[in-house]
Amino acid sequence: MKHKKGHKKLSKPTDQRLAILRSLVREVIARGQIETTLTRAKEARKIVEKLITLAKEDSLFSRRKAFRILQDETLVKRLFQEVVPQVGDRQGGYVRITRLGYRRGDHTEMALLALIQ
């Protein structure tokens, strides 16, 4: 049964998995899009969507909560001042995953994780 299975483990211990996902989320906020494996993109999308939803309510609490994940004040400012106005009144679906094909070395499916403009 798949009860209470909220995330993929990505074949990593918890600290390494969280570090990978945090770095992916940081890059998506900073650059607007990144290329990564499909599984990592799906896991990072969950975090980015929650961050953008959190940032729609511009309060000190939501900024501090965003800082917990991003660990960079300039990225928090970018999230609140640039990314949130881009999405406007959307109710969700702020991130798009586009499949790119397979990586040559190990035949892993790659994906483009991009913010919706």
QUISULJO-V997441 format. One record per residue. RES is the residue in one letter. D_LAST is the distance of its C-alpha to the last C-alpha in whole Angstrom. Layout:
BEGIN
res->{RES RES}
d_last->{D_LAST D_LAST}
END
This chain:
BEGIN
res->{M K H K K G H K K L S K P T D Q R L A I L R S L V R E V I A R G Q I E T T L T R A K E A R K I V E K L I T L A K E D S L F S R R K A F R I L Q D E T L V K R L F Q E V V P Q V G D R Q G G Y V R I T R L G Y R R G D H T E M A L L A L I Q}
d_last->{38 35 35 33 31 28 27 28 30 29 32 32 34 32 32 31 28 27 27 25 22 22 21 19 17 17 16 13 12 14 13 9 11 15 17 20 22 21 23 22 18 19 21 18 15 18 18 14 14 17 16 13 15 18 16 16 19 20 24 26 26 22 22 25 24 21 23 25 23 21 24 23 23 20 18 18 18 14 13 15 14 11 9 10 10 6 7 10 12 11 14 13 11 8 9 10 13 15 18 20 23 26 27 30 32 32 30 28 25 22 18 15 13 9 6 4 0}
END
